[in-house]
Amino acid sequence: MRIGFTKMKLDCYQRTFAHSSSSLTPIQLPAHLETHLWYVKPSEVKNESLLKQYLDILSPRERENVMQMRGEELRKSALLARTLVRTTIARYQINSQINPRSLKFRKNIHGKPEVDWQFSNDSLPPPLHFNISHTSSLVACGVTVDSQIGIDVEEKHRSIKHTVLSFARRYFSKHEIQFLASITDPQVQKLEFIKLWTLKEAYVKALGKGFSGAPFKTFTIRFKEDSIHQASEIVVDSFDEPTELTSNWQFSLLELANSHYAAICTEKHAASAEGKRNVPTKLTVWKTIPFVVDECVSGTDAVKTIYG
């Protein structure tokens, strides 16, 4: 399978090819205040034997869920989402080499997936946290250590059934609606809507409560200076639980592959949360086709930082 990746110069950007059909390049766990983001584009995974290999590393329940999806595009996206989670976590090889097929998962009380580490009773589980998001055209997985994480990816030019403002009135806060209504250019307004949606989704997923546990209308994503292009900080105003939901989180907003917005919400370090300020964090982004090739794309045109 030929993949047309751009040749990179620095060590971080060199491509790594798998030495066998089942090998994964080992990666060190993210450092403190560091986030790793992995993504794969379904359109670039075309090899049928590779897709079968992906299916083989899934659990029986995961395989069943994938095959129940309607349409080839949805099945492929679901397959790559589960594959990316398993292969990404297995790369970190905590304590010993991990077979992606052997990983087990559980859900918290709100339904957020977590790794169910199979260690002895006297072993503490690794401090690794992950979150997954996918569209039909891009699948992403974020990883942190000792910090809850939520991510969301959305196509920049996703279709919206209704007008932006009518859709926003169903889900967004009054402040967010006013912000969108102040934008006169329809295309800019739509892009700002998608950015807000992506950030809100990432925040809810970081909380681990899901949409029903933290409805979009119960909090506001606010950009200082009221313009995302001039934002010095993204803050959250909560109407229901201000002590729990406001100052403990920080955001990054990216453009990936010139086609998607990606929002990352992570839990602040205790010192920065107490000081109610953001501490600079490091973000490393990889483009991957599991078992085939990995490419660090941080600092390239494939990753454009909008905020964070």
CORLINLIN-V345381 format. One record per residue. RES is the residue in three letters. PSI is psi in whole degrees, -180 to 180 (* if undefined). BURIAL is + if it has 24 or more other ideal C-beta (glycine too) atoms within 12 Angstrom, else -. Layout:
RES & PSI & BURIAL
RES & PSI & BURIAL
This chain:
MET & 123 & -
ARG & 129 & -
ILE & 125 & -
GLY & 66 & -
PHE & 145 & +
THR & 138 & -
LYS & 133 & -
MET & 167 & -
LYS & -47 & -
LEU & 164 & -
ASP & -42 & -
CYS & -29 & -
TYR & 0 & +
GLN & 142 & -
ARG & 145 & +
THR & 121 & +
PHE & 142 & -
ALA & 142 & -
HIS & -17 & -
SER & 174 & -
SER & -8 & -
SER & 12 & -
SER & 151 & -
LEU & 138 & +
THR & 122 & +
PRO & 143 & -
ILE & 139 & +
GLN & 146 & -
LEU & 149 & +
PRO & 142 & +
ALA & 172 & -
HIS & 136 & -
LEU & 33 & -
GLU & 143 & +
THR & 136 & +
HIS & 136 & +
LEU & 124 & +
TRP & 139 & +
TYR & 154 & +
VAL & 143 & +
LYS & 115 & +
PRO & -32 & +
SER & -18 & -
GLU & -1 & +
VAL & 101 & +
LYS & -11 & -
ASN & 120 & -
GLU & -38 & -
SER & -33 & -
LEU & -42 & +
LEU & -37 & +
LYS & -39 & -
GLN & -41 & +
TYR & -44 & +
LEU & -33 & +
ASP & -24 & +
ILE & -4 & +
LEU & 157 & +
SER & 161 & -
PRO & -41 & -
ARG & -41 & -
GLU & -44 & +
ARG & -42 & -
GLU & -44 & -
ASN & -40 & -
VAL & -48 & +
MET & -19 & -
GLN & -12 & -
MET & 142 & -
ARG & 123 & -
GLY & 142 & -
GLU & -38 & -
GLU & -44 & -
LEU & -40 & -
ARG & -42 & +
LYS & -42 & +
SER & -43 & +
ALA & -41 & +
LEU & -46 & +
LEU & -33 & +
ALA & -49 & +
ARG & -37 & +
THR & -43 & +
LEU & -42 & +
VAL & -50 & +
ARG & -46 & +
THR & -33 & +
THR & -50 & +
ILE & -39 & +
ALA & -25 & +
ARG & -31 & +
TYR & -16 & +
GLN & 61 & -
ILE & 121 & +
ASN & -40 & -
SER & 170 & -
GLN & 138 & -
ILE & 130 & +
ASN & 125 & -
PRO & -28 & +
ARG & -27 & +
SER & -12 & -
LEU & 141 & +
LYS & 150 & -
PHE & 156 & +
ARG & 172 & -
LYS & 145 & -
ASN & -177 & -
ILE & -18 & -
HIS & 1 & -
GLY & 6 & -
LYS & 128 & +
PRO & 143 & +
GLU & 157 & +
VAL & 133 & +
ASP & 88 & -
TRP & 133 & +
GLN & 70 & -
PHE & 167 & -
SER & 164 & -
ASN & -28 & -
ASP & 7 & -
SER & 134 & -
LEU & 141 & -
PRO & 148 & -
PRO & 148 & +
PRO & 33 & -
LEU & 135 & +
HIS & 146 & +
PHE & 163 & +
ASN & 148 & +
ILE & 148 & +
SER & 145 & +
HIS & 148 & +
THR & -179 & +
SER & -16 & +
SER & -5 & +
LEU & 136 & +
VAL & 133 & +
ALA & 149 & +
CYS & 127 & +
GLY & 145 & +
VAL & 136 & +
THR & 170 & +
VAL & 131 & +
ASP & 27 & +
SER & 124 & +
GLN & 148 & +
ILE & 144 & +
GLY & 137 & +
ILE & 156 & +
ASP & 141 & +
VAL & 140 & +
GLU & 144 & +
GLU & 135 & +
LYS & -35 & +
HIS & 35 & -
ARG & 148 & +
SER & 147 & -
ILE & 125 & +
LYS & -37 & -
HIS & -179 & -
THR & 157 & -
VAL & -47 & +
LEU & -38 & +
SER & -37 & -
PHE & -42 & +
ALA & -36 & +
ARG & -23 & -
ARG & -29 & -
TYR & -23 & +
PHE & 164 & +
SER & 169 & +
LYS & -43 & -
HIS & -44 & -
GLU & -38 & +
ILE & -43 & +
GLN & -40 & -
PHE & -46 & +
LEU & -38 & +
ALA & -23 & -
SER & -9 & -
ILE & 118 & +
THR & -27 & -
ASP & 118 & -
PRO & -38 & -
GLN & -43 & -
VAL & -42 & -
GLN & -43 & +
LYS & -42 & +
LEU & -40 & +
GLU & -36 & +
PHE & -46 & +
ILE & -39 & +
LYS & -45 & +
LEU & -45 & +
TRP & -43 & +
THR & -42 & +
LEU & -42 & +
LYS & -40 & +
GLU & -44 & +
ALA & -39 & +
TYR & -47 & +
VAL & -39 & +
LYS & -33 & +
ALA & -38 & +
LEU & -27 & +
GLY & 17 & +
LYS & -18 & +
GLY & 172 & -
PHE & -38 & +
SER & -30 & -
GLY & -22 & +
ALA & 74 & +
PRO & 144 & -
PHE & -32 & +
LYS & -11 & -
THR & 1 & +
PHE & 160 & +
THR & 132 & +
ILE & 121 & +
ARG & 132 & +
PHE & 123 & +
LYS & 141 & -
GLU & -1 & -
ASP & 24 & -
SER & 124 & -
ILE & -24 & +
HIS & -15 & -
GLN & 10 & -
ALA & 128 & +
SER & -19 & -
GLU & 144 & +
ILE & 125 & +
VAL & 161 & +
VAL & 128 & +
ASP & 120 & +
SER & 140 & +
PHE & -22 & -
ASP & -44 & -
GLU & 69 & -
PRO & -33 & -
THR & -28 & -
GLU & -31 & -
LEU & 2 & +
THR & -73 & +
SER & 4 & -
ASN & 8 & +
TRP & 150 & +
GLN & 160 & +
PHE & 153 & +
SER & 142 & +
LEU & 124 & +
LEU & 160 & +
GLU & 124 & +
LEU & 133 & +
ALA & 25 & +
ASN & 15 & -
SER & -14 & +
HIS & 151 & +
TYR & 139 & +
ALA & 125 & +
ALA & 138 & +
ILE & 125 & +
CYS & 124 & +
THR & 154 & +
GLU & 134 & +
LYS & 152 & +
HIS & 148 & +
ALA & -42 & -
ALA & -42 & -
SER & -34 & -
ALA & -41 & -
GLU & -35 & -
GLY & -3 & -
LYS & 43 & -
ARG & 157 & -
ASN & 137 & +
VAL & 131 & -
PRO & 134 & -
THR & 156 & +
LYS & 138 & -
LEU & 126 & +
THR & 130 & +
VAL & 132 & +
TRP & 138 & +
LYS & 134 & +
THR & 156 & +
ILE & 102 & +
PRO & 136 & +
PHE & 0 & +
VAL & -60 & +
VAL & 143 & +
ASP & 143 & +
GLU & 120 & +
CYS & 120 & +
VAL & 10 & +
SER & 135 & +
GLY & 5 & -
THR & 177 & +
ASP & -14 & -
ALA & -19 & +
VAL & 113 & +
LYS & 123 & +
THR & 122 & +
ILE & -41 & +
TYR & 146 & +
GLY & * & +
